[in-house]
Amino acid sequence: MHTEIFTLCGSATNDRGKLNILGSFDTIYARQFPCDHHMCEITFSDPDMRPVLDPIQSEFTIQMGKNLSHTHIHTHHYVGFHLERPGEYYFELRVDGETRSRIPLYLVHVQPPKV
């Protein structure tokens, strides 16, 4: 199995096998902590690799077509999760218990604009 796309995004849809990705990102900016942000996706771990959210688990079947390739599209939305502190968080994709891809989500503390 080969992972072609594993990303965080503002929106994703599956339109008859066509994946539409809007607003791919890797950083969230916050002015205070703890902070609450809305949306995201698989296993999600904090900078110490402790789970932030329960893992999303789904079964799927890969059936090889004439072109010897098949695409599995899975979209999931996380809403209303709690992030305790800034740092490098991780989304990780595992297939049959094996890590196939890991991408960071950077949570950065920003100062409010000076008035």
Stockholm file with secondary structure:
# STOCKHOLM 1.0

chainA/1-115         MHTEIFTLCGSATNDRGKLNILGSFDTIYARQFPCDHHMCEITFSDPDMRPVLDPIQSEFTIQMGKNLSHTHIHTHHYVGFHLERPGEYYFELRVDGETRSRIPLYLVHVQPPKV
#=GR chainA/1-115 SS CCCCCCCEEEEEEEETTEEEEEEEESEEEESSSSEEECCCCCEEECTTSCBSSCCCCCCCCCCCCTTSCCCCCCCCCCCSEEECSCEEEEEEEEETTEEEEEEEEEEEECCCCCC
#=GC SS_cons         CCCCCCCEEEEEEEETTEEEEEEEESEEEESSSSEEECCCCCEEECTTSCBSSCCCCCCCCCCCCTTSCCCCCCCCCCCSEEECSCEEEEEEEEETTEEEEEEEEEEEECCCCCC
//
